[in-house]
């Protein structure tokens, strides 16, 4: 079997991914640059006025008091994959807003994400049966296939993919929502573009690794090289990795499988998939290597 190793090249390409034009790093780990607090912004503790939203130890922290949102204010997004990692305190109630607008406390029902756009519920409810109000739901509209949230105190990873009317939610590696809003009457008029935001709903929660990768929705005009069936398009490999890119140890490409070994986790492998267009991944081009499009998964 013909095998080519590109460990140095791949490590360089993947570690440089933060500079790709289609990926936006939303949080710099230092301050709230690019974000605006809406609704309740401060609270009083022991005679001191403190912010609801702050940065501690490189994480974006919500000290849940009152009700409100922290909205990314630099731009809106239409078709994208929104990646967030979060850790909740016991009893936490929070959420992620997508395709939404600025929040006005005086017009709360009309401007909050769960009415105007969508809110993906984040709740300390591990082990409870899924409903339209449990973690991972499109709050008040669509229940997840399962409640995949981890217990309070553990880090969770969520990816929200929006491509035209198609919405997918993957929580801790499990696809829990996959729908076309055009097939659900009460969702048909929901906007296909808007802001993203984080919710404060009375619970302490930390966020990290907030980023968005823009994608082409079905039917969207794309460049000639990336069209299905084009010669150069066949040289595109998509890979998904939840681990730091610097930890890559080796990469081996073959005709039937692509394997990526990480320095601390040899179980992580790339497997070919027919649904490469729907995976949440980094796009890397190899001009001389033709591969099936793999989707990185835990073995």
C-alpha positions in Angstrom: 0.0 0.0 0.0 1.3 3.4 -0.9 1.8 5.6 2.1 3.2 9.1 2.3 4.1 10.9 5.5 3.7 14.6 5.9 4.0 15.0 9.7 6.0 18.3 9.5 3.9 19.8 6.8 0.6 18.9 8.5 1.7 20.2 11.8 2.6 23.5 10.2 -0.6 23.8 8.2 -2.9 22.9 11.1 -1.1 25.0 13.7 -1.5 27.9 11.3 -5.2 27.4 11.0 -6.1 30.3 13.2 -5.0 32.5 10.4 -7.2 31.0 7.8 -9.5 33.7 6.3 -12.7 31.6 6.9 -12.1 31.1 10.6 -12.8 33.8 13.2 -11.4 33.6 16.7 -14.1 35.3 18.8 -12.2 35.4 22.1 -8.6 36.4 22.7 -8.3 34.9 26.2 -7.3 38.3 27.6 -10.3 40.7 27.6 -13.8 41.2 26.1 -12.6 42.9 23.0 -15.2 42.5 20.3 -18.0 41.7 22.8 -20.8 43.8 24.3 -22.8 43.0 27.4 -26.6 43.5 27.2 -29.2 43.2 29.9 -27.9 42.9 33.4 -24.2 43.9 33.3 -23.2 44.3 37.0 -24.1 43.0 40.4 -23.2 44.0 44.0 -21.4 41.7 46.3 -20.1 42.7 49.8 -20.6 46.3 48.9 -18.6 46.1 45.7 -20.0 46.5 42.1 -18.7 43.7 40.0 -19.1 42.8 36.3 -21.3 39.8 35.3 -18.8 39.1 32.4 -15.1 38.9 33.0 -11.9 37.1 32.0 -10.1 34.8 34.5 -7.3 32.4 33.8 -7.7 32.8 30.1 -11.4 31.8 30.2 -14.5 34.0 29.5 -16.5 33.9 32.8 -20.1 34.6 33.5 -21.0 35.2 37.2 -24.6 34.5 36.8 -26.7 37.4 38.2 -29.9 38.6 36.6 -30.6 38.0 33.0 -28.7 39.1 29.8 -26.3 38.3 27.1 -22.8 38.8 25.9 -22.9 39.4 22.1 -20.1 39.3 19.6 -20.5 42.8 18.1 -18.0 43.0 15.3 -20.1 41.3 12.6 -23.0 38.9 11.8 -22.8 35.4 10.4 -24.9 33.4 7.9 -23.5 30.0 7.2 -21.0 28.7 9.8 -19.8 26.3 12.4 -19.7 27.8 15.8 -17.4 26.0 18.2 -17.5 26.6 22.0 -16.1 24.8 25.0 -17.8 25.5 28.4 -17.8 24.4 32.0 -20.9 24.9 34.3 -21.2 25.3 38.0 -23.9 23.2 39.8 -27.3 24.6 39.0 -26.2 26.6 36.0 -28.6 27.8 33.4 -27.1 29.4 30.3 -27.3 29.2 26.5 -25.8 30.1 23.1 -27.6 32.5 20.8 -27.3 32.1 17.0 -28.7 34.1 14.1 -29.9 36.7 16.6 -29.8 40.4 17.1 -29.0 42.9 19.9 -30.9 42.4 23.1 -33.1 45.1 24.6 -34.3 44.3 28.1 -37.3 46.6 27.6 -38.3 44.4 24.7 -37.1 41.1 26.1 -39.4 38.6 24.4 -39.0 40.2 21.0 -35.2 40.5 21.1 -33.9 37.5 23.0 -32.4 34.7 20.9 -34.9 32.1 21.8 -37.7 34.2 20.2 -35.9 36.2 17.5 -33.4 33.5 16.3 -32.3 30.4 18.2 -31.0 29.6 21.7 -29.1 26.3 22.2 -29.8 25.5 25.8 -27.0 24.9 28.3 -28.2 23.6 31.6 -26.9 21.5 34.5 -29.3 18.6 33.8 -27.0 15.7 33.1 -28.9 12.4 33.0 -32.3 13.9 32.5 -34.5 12.9 29.5 -34.3 15.2 26.5 -37.1 17.8 26.1 -37.4 21.2 24.4 -35.9 22.8 27.5 -32.9 20.4 28.2 -29.3 20.9 27.2 -28.7 20.9 23.5 -32.3 21.8 22.6 -33.3 24.6 20.3 -34.9 26.1 23.3 -38.7 25.8 23.3 -38.8 24.4 19.8 -36.9 21.2 19.2 -35.7 18.6 21.7 -32.3 17.0 21.2 -32.1 13.3 20.3 -30.4 12.7 23.6 -29.1 14.7 26.6 -25.4 14.5 26.0 -24.3 17.2 28.6 -21.6 16.2 31.1 -22.1 16.8 34.9 -21.3 20.2 36.3 -17.6 20.9 36.7 -16.6 19.1 33.5 -15.7 20.7 30.2 -18.1 20.3 27.4 -17.6 20.8 23.7 -20.3 21.9 21.3 -20.4 22.6 17.6 -23.4 24.4 16.0 -23.5 24.2 12.2 -25.9 26.4 10.2 -26.0 26.1 6.4 -29.0 27.8 4.9 -32.1 26.4 6.7 -30.1 23.3 7.9 -29.1 23.3 11.5 -27.0 20.7 13.3 -25.9 20.6 16.9 -23.1 18.2 18.0 -22.5 18.1 21.8 -19.5 16.2 23.2 -19.1 14.4 19.9 -22.7 13.3 19.5 -25.0 14.7 16.8 -28.1 15.6 18.8 -30.0 18.0 16.5 -30.2 17.8 12.7 -33.1 19.6 11.0 -34.2 21.8 8.2 -36.1 24.8 9.6 -38.2 24.9 6.4 -39.9 21.7 7.5 -41.1 23.1 10.8 -43.9 25.7 10.4 -43.0 27.8 13.5 -39.3 28.0 12.4 -39.7 28.8 8.7 -39.5 32.5 9.2 -36.4 32.4 11.4 -33.6 34.5 10.1 -30.7 32.9 8.2 -28.1 35.4 9.4 -27.4 37.2 12.6 -25.2 37.6 15.7 -23.9 35.0 18.1 -24.0 35.5 21.8 -23.6 33.8 25.2 -26.4 33.9 27.8 -26.4 34.8 31.5 -29.5 33.3 33.1 -28.5 33.1 36.8 -25.7 30.5 36.7 -21.9 30.6 36.8 -20.2 29.3 33.6 -16.8 29.5 31.9 -16.2 29.5 28.2 -13.1 29.0 26.1 -12.1 28.2 22.5 -14.9 30.3 21.0 -14.5 30.4 17.2 -16.5 30.4 14.0 -15.6 28.9 10.7 -17.7 30.2 7.8 -18.9 27.7 5.2 -20.8 27.6 1.9 -24.5 26.7 2.3 -26.1 24.3 -0.1 -26.8 26.1 -3.3 -24.3 28.8 -2.6 -22.0 29.6 -5.4 -18.5 28.4 -4.7 -15.1 28.6 -6.4 -14.4 26.3 -9.3 -11.7 24.4 -7.4 -14.0 23.3 -4.6 -16.9 22.1 -6.7 -17.7 18.4 -6.5 -16.2 16.4 -9.3 -13.5 19.0 -10.2 -10.0 17.8 -10.5 -8.6 20.1 -7.9 -11.6 19.6 -5.7 -10.6 16.0 -5.4 -7.4 17.0 -3.7 -9.1 18.5 -0.7 -8.9 16.8 2.7 -11.1 17.8 5.6 -10.1 16.9 9.1 -11.6 17.6 12.4 -9.6 17.7 15.6 -10.6 18.8 19.1 -7.0 18.5 20.4 -4.3 21.2 20.2 -2.6 21.1 16.8 0.9 21.4 18.4 0.3 17.9 19.8 0.4 16.2 16.4 3.0 13.5 16.3 2.6 11.9 12.9 0.3 11.7 10.0 0.1 8.9 7.5 -2.0 9.0 4.3 -3.2 5.9 2.4 -5.7 5.1 -0.3 -8.3 3.7 2.1 -7.6 5.5 5.4 -6.0 8.5 6.9 -4.6 8.2 10.4 -3.5 11.1 12.6 -1.7 10.2 15.7 -1.6 12.7 18.5 1.3 12.9 21.0 -0.9 12.0 23.9 -3.8 10.1 22.3 -3.1 7.3 19.9 -6.8 6.4 19.7 -7.6 9.5 17.5 -7.9 8.4 13.9 -9.3 9.8 10.6 -11.8 7.6 8.9 -13.3 8.1 5.4 -16.9 9.3 5.3 -19.4 9.9 2.5 -20.7 13.0 4.3 -17.6 15.1 4.1 -19.6 18.2 3.2 -21.3 18.2 6.6 -18.3 17.6 8.9 -17.0 20.4 11.1 -13.5 20.6 9.9 -10.4 22.5 8.8 -9.8 22.6 5.0 -6.3 21.7 3.9 -5.2 21.3 0.2 -2.8 18.7 -1.0 -1.9 19.4 -4.7 -0.5 15.9 -5.3 -2.4 13.7 -3.0 -5.9 12.4 -3.7 -7.7 11.1 -0.7 -11.3 10.2 0.4 -12.5 12.9 2.6 -12.0 11.7 6.2 -13.8 12.8 9.4 -11.7 12.8 12.5 -13.3 10.6 15.2 -12.4 9.0 18.4 -11.7 5.2 18.1 
